[in-house]
Every structure is written in C-alpha cells, then in structure tokens.
Amino acid sequence: MTSELEPDFIYDAGPTGCGELIMNLFLTIKKMQTGQVIKVISYDAGAREDIPAWCRLQKHTLVKREDEGKVSQYYIQKNKMEE
C-alpha cells in the first residue's frame, strides 16, 4: 500500500512495545517543527490503540493510519504545543 503523503520523518518502531515506542515518538516529535509529518511504522498490535490515544492527549493530528497485515503505518502531524 503506498501513500500520497510525504512524511518529513520516518520512525520504524518494528516490534517495539508501546511504552518504548511512545517515548521514542515523543522525543522525535519534540525535535520537529509545527506542521511537519512523521510516519511511524509499527508491528505491535497494541499500537493500534495507543498511538491514536497518545495523539489525542498530546494534541497532535493522526492524519492517516494504514494497516497491512500485522504492520501499521501512522502519519502524525505535529501541532503547536502550549508552553
């Protein structure tokens, strides 16, 4: 499955569990500019619930999720964070 979205960053989390995945995602997005998009690739089934919930809590936009078998790809746009 190919996407028309062009991410600014790609994070391949592989089978990383959600605790570590979310921490790495948090640290990566922190370095990004507002409006940039990161593509997260995950083989962890728990990420299908955890990443959308994390996006809501952090107020980032989950632009798109693509599932292909056990692999999910998430396109997340960084929104401006309140200081």
BAMIRO-403228 format. One record per atom (N, C-alpha, C): residue in one letter; x, y, z. Coordinates in steps of 0.1 Angstrom, whole numbers, plus 5000, padded with zeros to 4 digits. Layout:
// residues N
AXYZ;...
END
This chain:
// residues 83
M500949885000;M500050005000;M500950125000;T500750214991;T501550334990;T500750454994;S501350554999;S500550675004;S501050794996;E500150884994;E500451014987;E501051114997;L500951085010;L501551175020;L503151155020;E503751265020;E505251265020;E505651305034;P506051215043;P506451255056;P507851325057;D508051405067;D509251475069;D510251385076;F509751295084;F510551195092;F509851065091;I510650955092;I510150825093;I510750755105;Y509850695114;Y510350625125;Y509850475124;D510750385122;D510350245121;D510550185135;A509450165142;A509550115156;A509649965156;G509449895145;G509549755144;G508549695155;P509049585162;P508249525172;P508249585186;T508849705186;T509049775199;T507649795206;G507649765219;G506449775227;G506049915229;C504849935232;C504250075232;C504850175242;G505350125254;G506050215263;G507250285256;E508150205251;E509350245244;E508950325231;L508050275224;L507650335211;L507050475214;I506250495224;I505650625227;I506750715232;M507650675240;M508750755245;M509650805233;N509950715224;N510750745212;N510050845203;L508750825201;L507950905193;L507851045199;F507651055212;F507651185219;F508951265217;L510051195219;L511351265218;L511551305203;T511151225193;T511351265179;T510451385176;I509151375180;I508251485176;I508651615183;K509251605195;K509751725202;K510751805193;K511551735185;K512551795177;K512051855164;M510751815160;M510151855148;M509651995148;Q509352055137;Q508752185136;Q507252165135;T506452265140;T505052265138;T504652245124;G503652145121;G503152125108;G503952015101;Q505051975106;Q505751855099;Q505051725102;V505251625094;V504651495095;V505651385097;I505351305106;I506251185108;I505451055105;K506050965098;K505450835095;K506050735105;V505150675113;V505550575122;V505150435117;I506150345117;I505850205112;I505950115125;S504850035127;S504849955139;S504349815136;Y504949715143;Y504449575142;Y503749535155;D503649625164;D503049605177;D501549625176;A500749525179;A499249535178;A498749635188;G499349655199;G498849755209;G498949895204;A499849915195;A500050055189;A498750105183;R497950015178;R496750055171;R495750125180;E495850105193;E495050175203;E495850295209;D497150265212;D497950355219;D498350485212;I498750465199;I499150585191;I498050685189;P496850645185;P495750745184;P495450805197;A495450735208;A495150795221;A496250895225;W497550855222;W498650945225;W498451075217;C498151065205;C497951185196;C496851275202;R495751215206;R494751305212;R495251375225;L495951295234;L496451355246;L497451465243;Q498351445233;Q499351545230;Q498851655221;K497651635216;K497051735206;K497751735193;H498351625188;H498851615175;H497751555166;T497851565153;T496851515144;T497351385138;L496551285140;L496751155133;L496051165120;V496851195110;V496351225096;V495851105090;K496550995092;K496150865085;K496750745092;R496050635091;R496550505096;R496350405085;E497350335081;E497250225071;E497650095078;D496849995076;D497149865081;D497349765070;E498349695071;E498649585061;E499149465068;G498249375071;G498549255079;G498849305093;K500049265098;K500449295112;K501149425113;V501349495101;V502149615101;V501149735100;S501349835108;S500549955108;S501450075105;Q501050175097;Q501750295095;Q500850405099;Y501450505106;Y500750615112;Y501350745106;Y500550835102;Y501050965097;Y500551065107;I501551125114;I501151215125;I501751355122;Q500851455123;Q501351595121;Q501451665134;K502651725136;K502951795148;K502151925149;N501451945160;N500752065162;N501452145172;K501252275173;K501952365182;K501552325196;M502552315204;M502352275218;M502352405227;E501452395237;E501352515247;E502652505255;E503252615258;E504452625267;E503952625281;
END
